[in-house]
């Protein structure tokens, strides 16, 4: 996924990754001997995956999540190497990174590794079930979920402790916390997590969009037992997860927001959105019809994810059964989207505070579709 540029050949690299330290481009990991990894031995491959050191001895940047991949066991690492080497070679030279000084000096990464690279593979916990341990292995190793769902410190390292899986940002999207899923507006259950990771949809939470869409596309190919194990592990991170949903909050008066009209937002909703988002009362036009009353983005502290979905739509759903959502960036103005977002918040998340500065936030998200 990270090694495939939009419209590019699978695993041939070239995907731009914006970081606080500059722009990185993913590398070619097809078995092309000149521009890919075709001339890499298994020990060289394993060293890159576990220690973040390339075949030529240069340090890799931790945007490549070797901090998680080092947790992969030997059998899976060997299988991954064999799989990559069996693919079709593609000749595509790497793009030059554009990193700020001093981060463009790769030898500094040796010091970064000394401070932040944790040693050793994930060890099974004897008091836990085999299923839980399998889920922990997949989430924290091959799945490298913390790469997006954990906040990072000023040096770009994932925070641990209570901040582990406490939420992060990727490509301007908020990646929600996974360590307190039972505290969501509608508590996540194991079954809901399983359905969401398998299909990209939960009727109690919404549809996988943004960077999570391609992730679910790949997770949908896993054996169901592995997806279930991941759900078991994630649901266990907060022991208060319950099998029932939270009661719908009573509507409360929200403070008025200057220059945003809720009545105008209602008209936009009824004209552009209600046909699909009728909370089960309307026809299914393009796939699933997600409820906005339980949608995570509507309840979020920040409006960015909701604004991105409205502006960009969902052109490529995570799985075919979901259907697509049209983009409204060319048909609705910034004012209309601001009013729509304010109305959605007021109607479907009445217990949450109104978002402030929506016109400015919409303008920023429209102008910066891939940044936070």
C-alpha positions in Angstrom: 0.0 0.0 0.0 2.7 2.5 1.0 4.9 1.3 -1.8 2.4 2.0 -4.5 1.9 5.5 -5.9 -1.6 6.6 -7.0 -2.1 5.1 -10.5 1.3 3.4 -10.3 2.5 -0.2 -10.5 2.0 -2.2 -7.3 5.0 -2.1 -5.0 7.1 0.0 -7.5 7.4 2.9 -5.0 7.1 6.6 -5.5 4.3 7.4 -3.0 4.9 10.8 -1.5 4.7 10.9 2.3 4.5 14.2 4.0 6.2 14.4 7.4 7.0 17.3 9.8 10.6 16.8 8.7 10.1 16.9 4.9 8.8 14.7 2.1 9.7 11.1 1.7 9.1 8.9 -1.3 8.5 5.1 -0.8 11.0 2.8 -2.5 10.6 0.1 -5.2 10.2 -3.3 -3.4 9.7 -5.4 -6.6 12.5 -7.9 -7.4 14.0 -5.7 -10.0 17.8 -6.1 -9.5 18.7 -2.5 -10.5 16.0 -0.3 -9.0 14.2 -2.7 -6.6 15.3 -5.4 -4.1 16.0 -8.2 -6.6 19.7 -8.3 -5.6 19.0 -8.3 -1.9 19.9 -11.5 0.1 17.6 -12.6 2.8 19.9 -11.4 5.6 20.0 -7.9 3.9 16.2 -7.9 3.7 15.9 -9.0 7.4 18.3 -6.3 8.5 16.2 -3.6 6.8 13.0 -5.0 8.3 14.3 -5.4 11.8 17.1 -2.7 12.1 16.2 -0.1 9.5 19.4 -0.4 7.6 19.4 -0.7 3.8 21.5 -3.2 1.8 24.0 -0.4 1.1 24.4 0.3 4.8 22.4 3.5 4.8 19.9 4.1 7.6 16.3 4.0 6.6 13.8 6.6 7.9 11.2 5.3 10.4 8.4 6.3 8.1 9.2 2.8 7.0 7.9 1.1 10.1 10.8 -1.2 10.9 10.1 -0.4 14.6 7.0 -2.7 14.2 8.3 -5.0 11.5 11.1 -6.1 13.8 8.4 -7.9 15.8 7.7 -10.3 12.9 8.7 -13.9 13.6 11.3 -15.7 11.5 8.8 -17.9 9.7 6.7 -14.9 8.6 9.7 -12.8 7.7 11.0 -15.6 5.4 7.6 -16.0 3.8 7.4 -12.3 3.2 10.8 -12.3 1.5 9.8 -15.3 -0.6 6.6 -13.6 -1.7 8.2 -10.3 -2.6 10.9 -12.1 -4.6 8.2 -14.0 -6.5 6.5 -10.9 -7.9 7.0 -9.4 -11.3 10.1 -7.1 -11.4 9.4 -3.4 -12.3 12.2 -1.0 -13.3 11.4 2.3 -11.5 14.2 4.3 -9.9 13.6 5.9 -6.5 12.6 9.5 -6.3 14.8 11.8 -4.3 13.6 12.6 -0.8 13.2 16.3 0.2 14.1 16.4 3.8 14.8 19.5 5.9 18.2 20.0 7.5 19.5 18.3 9.6 17.0 15.4 8.9 18.5 14.9 5.4 21.6 13.6 7.1 20.9 9.8 7.3 23.8 9.0 9.7 21.8 10.8 12.4 19.3 8.0 12.3 21.8 5.8 14.1 21.3 8.0 17.1 17.5 7.9 16.6 17.6 4.1 16.6 19.7 4.0 19.8 17.0 6.1 21.5 13.8 4.7 20.1 14.3 1.3 18.5 12.9 -1.3 20.9 14.6 -4.7 20.9 13.1 -8.1 20.5 10.1 -9.8 19.0 6.7 -9.7 20.7 6.5 -12.4 23.3 3.2 -14.3 23.9 1.6 -13.6 27.2 0.9 -16.9 29.0 -2.1 -15.6 30.9 -3.8 -14.6 27.6 -5.5 -16.8 25.1 -3.9 -18.0 21.8 -6.4 -15.8 20.0 -5.5 -12.7 21.9 -1.8 -13.3 21.4 -2.3 -13.8 17.7 -4.2 -10.5 17.6 -1.4 -8.7 19.5 1.2 -10.1 17.1 -0.8 -9.0 14.0 -1.7 -5.5 15.3 1.8 -4.7 16.6 3.9 -6.4 14.0 2.7 -7.1 10.5 -0.2 -4.7 10.9 1.9 -1.9 12.4 -1.3 -0.1 13.5 0.6 2.2 15.9 2.3 3.8 12.9 -0.9 5.8 12.3 -2.8 5.3 15.6 -0.2 6.4 18.1 0.9 10.0 18.6 4.6 10.9 17.9 7.1 12.9 19.8 9.1 15.9 18.5 11.6 13.4 17.0 9.0 11.5 15.1 9.0 8.4 17.3 5.8 6.7 18.4 4.9 7.5 22.0 4.5 4.5 24.3 2.9 3.9 27.7 -0.5 5.5 28.0 -0.1 7.1 24.6 0.3 3.8 22.8 -2.5 3.6 20.2 -4.0 6.8 21.7 -4.6 8.3 18.2 -2.5 10.1 15.6 -2.7 11.8 12.3 -1.9 10.6 8.8 -2.2 12.6 5.5 -4.3 15.2 7.3 -6.8 12.6 8.7 -7.3 11.9 12.3 -6.5 8.3 13.1 -8.7 7.7 16.2 -7.5 6.1 19.5 -7.6 2.4 19.6 -6.8 2.0 23.3 -10.2 3.3 24.5 -12.7 2.0 21.9 -15.4 1.4 24.5 -15.4 5.1 25.3 -16.4 6.1 21.8 -19.8 7.8 21.4 -21.1 4.3 20.5 -18.9 1.8 22.3 -17.1 -0.6 19.9 -17.6 -4.2 20.5 -15.6 -7.2 19.3 -18.1 -8.1 16.6 -18.3 -4.5 15.4 -14.5 -4.4 15.1 -14.5 -7.7 13.2 -17.2 -6.5 10.8 -15.4 -3.1 10.2 -12.0 -4.6 9.7 -13.5 -7.3 7.4 -15.8 -5.1 5.3 -14.9 -1.5 6.0 -18.4 -0.8 7.5 -20.1 -0.9 10.9 -23.7 0.2 11.1 -22.9 1.6 14.5 -19.8 3.6 13.4 -19.7 4.3 9.7 -17.5 3.5 6.7 -13.7 3.3 6.4 -12.5 6.3 4.5 -9.2 8.1 3.8 -6.1 6.1 4.5 -8.1 3.4 6.4 -9.9 2.5 3.2 -6.9 0.8 1.5 -6.0 -0.8 4.8 -9.4 -2.5 5.0 -9.0 -3.6 1.4 -6.0 -5.6 2.4 -7.4 -6.8 5.7 -10.4 -8.2 3.8 -8.1 -10.7 2.2 -6.9 -12.1 5.5 -8.3 -15.3 7.0 -11.3 -14.5 9.1 -9.6 -16.1 12.1 -6.8 -13.5 11.9 -9.3 -10.6 11.6 -11.2 -12.0 14.6 -8.0 -12.2 16.6 -7.2 -8.6 15.9 -10.7 -7.6 17.0 -10.3 -9.6 20.2 -7.0 -7.9 21.0 -8.3 -4.4 20.2 -11.5 -4.9 22.2 -9.4 -5.9 25.2 -7.4 -2.7 25.3 -10.1 -1.2 27.5 -11.7 -3.8 29.7 -15.0 -1.9 30.0 -16.0 -2.7 26.4 -19.6 -3.8 26.5 -21.8 -5.6 24.0 -24.5 -2.9 23.9 -24.5 0.5 22.3 -24.6 3.8 24.2 -28.0 5.5 24.5 -28.7 8.4 22.2 -27.9 11.7 23.8 -30.6 14.1 24.6 -30.5 17.2 22.4 -29.1 20.3 24.1 -28.9 23.8 22.9 -25.5 24.6 21.3 -23.9 28.0 21.2 -24.5 30.0 18.0 -21.7 30.0 15.6 -21.1 33.3 13.8 -21.6 33.2 10.0 -22.9 29.6 10.0 -26.6 29.1 9.4 -28.1 25.8 10.7 -31.2 26.3 8.6 -29.2 26.7 5.5 -27.2 23.6 6.5 -30.5 21.7 6.9 -31.5 22.7 3.3 -28.1 21.4 2.0 -28.5 18.2 3.9 -32.0 17.6 2.6 -31.0 18.4 -1.0 -27.6 16.6 -1.2 -27.3 14.0 1.6 -30.6 12.8 2.9 -31.3 10.5 0.0 -28.5 8.2 1.2 -28.2 9.1 4.9 -31.8 8.7 6.0 -30.9 6.5 9.0 -32.6 3.5 7.4 -35.7 5.3 6.2 -34.6 5.9 2.7 -33.5 3.8 -0.3 -30.1 2.2 -0.6 -28.8 4.0 -3.7 -25.0 3.3 -4.0 -24.3 0.6 -1.3 -24.6 0.9 2.4 -26.5 3.8 3.9 -24.6 4.8 7.0 -26.3 6.4 9.9 -25.0 9.8 10.8 -26.3 9.6 14.4 -23.5 7.1 15.3 -20.9 8.2 12.8 -17.5 8.6 14.4 -16.6 11.7 12.3 -19.7 13.6 13.3 -18.8 13.1 17.0 -15.1 13.9 16.7 -13.5 16.8 18.5 -12.2 18.1 15.1 -14.3 18.4 11.9 -11.5 17.6 9.5 -12.4 14.0 8.7 -16.0 14.9 8.1 -15.0 17.8 5.9 -12.6 15.6 3.9 -15.3 13.0 3.2 -17.8 15.7 2.1 -15.2 17.4 -0.2 -13.5 14.3 -1.6 -16.2 11.7 -1.4 -15.3 8.0 -1.5 -14.4 7.1 -5.1 -12.8 3.8 -4.2 -14.6 2.1 -1.3 -12.7 -0.3 0.9 -14.8 -3.3 -0.4 -17.1 -3.4 -3.4 -20.3 -3.9 -1.5 -20.0 -0.5 0.3 -20.6 1.5 -2.9 -19.2 5.0 -3.4 -20.0 8.5 -2.2 -19.9 11.4 -4.6 -17.5 14.3 -3.9 -19.1 17.7 -3.3 -16.0 19.9 -3.7 -17.2 21.1 -7.1 -20.9 21.5 -6.3 -20.9 23.0 -2.8 -19.2 26.2 -1.7 -17.1 26.6 1.4 -20.0 28.4 3.0 -22.5 25.6 2.2 -20.1 22.9 3.5 -19.6 24.9 6.7 -23.3 25.2 7.2 -23.8 21.5 6.4 -21.1 20.5 8.9 -22.6 22.7 11.6 -26.1 21.3 11.0 -24.8 17.6 11.1 -23.0 18.3 14.4 -26.0 20.0 15.9 -28.5 17.4 14.8 -26.6 14.1 15.1 -24.1 14.9 17.9 -26.2 17.3 20.1 -24.3 16.6 23.3 -21.0 17.6 21.7 -19.9 21.3 21.5 -20.3 23.1 18.3 -17.3 23.2 16.0 -15.8 26.7 15.9 -14.2 28.4 12.9 -15.8 26.1 10.4 -15.5 28.5 7.3 -11.8 28.8 7.9 -11.4 25.1 8.5 -13.2 24.2 5.3 -11.1 26.6 3.3 -7.9 25.1 4.8 -9.0 21.5 4.2 -10.0 22.3 0.6 -6.7 24.0 -0.1 -4.7 21.3 1.6 -6.3 17.9 0.8 -3.3 15.9 1.9 -2.1 17.8 5.0 -3.2 18.4 8.5 
